[in-house]
Amino acid sequence: MHGRNPVTIKNHQLWLCSPGGVFDPAAGTLYVADTHFGKDATFRQHAVPVPEGTTDETLQKIKRMLHMSSATKLVILGDMFHDQATLTPSTVHSLEPFFDEIAPVSVYLVPGNHDSQLRRLPSHWPIQLVKPGTIWNNLIVSHYPVVPEDPSAIVLAGHIHPAVRINSRTDRLKLRCFWYREGTLVLPALGSFTGSQIIEPKTTDQVWLVADHEVIQWG
């Protein structure tokens, strides 16, 4: 199927989806990380002129992956929101129709460091909080990358916003990526207005580039 790359890690079959999510077909669960909803609103509140509509762009990515995978669960691996200031009327106006549209998909949030700045979410939103370290189908959910104690388990995490630099004679590209090291698969940041961090993979690591509408193994 266009836009996803089936991979096997520790005998676990996963889909790496080109918008930046991981789908576990055995459990019908889509994982995404670092959506940073409303980050553009925070910048505008500080008089920094940035484009609007990035929350809607990120939500469209999630909807495409839900449609592509027919997932029944959506798990956000932290930093769903940027800070308390992001819960503006425009952000809420985007999210509430999204929740209605994807129902009955169950939505879960593993809180990240940015989410800790939120005092509370609207009580009628269908979001269930999940503790880091929770295990679903031998996948351990976390915001921060950690090495799993169980050698057969895989940690799914975010936080780093991994990317790699690719140089040619005429171009220098920075591409988001999935990064696997020592039992931990780090997802790229999904947020459309979110930066990324250049990683330096070891020879024993695995990296998959998010390029156009494809996920391509690198190295």
Secondary structure, DSSP 8 states (H G I E B T S, - for coil): -TTEEEEEETTEEEEEETTS-EEETTTTEEEE----BTHHHHHHHTT----S-HHHHHHHHHHHHHHHHT-SEEEE-S-SBS-GGG--HHHHHHHHHHHHHHTT-EEEE---TTGGG-S---TTS-EEE--TT-EETTEEE-SS----SSTT-EEEE-SS-EEEEEE-SS-EEEEEEEEEETTEEE-----TT---EE----TT-EEEEEETTEEEEE-
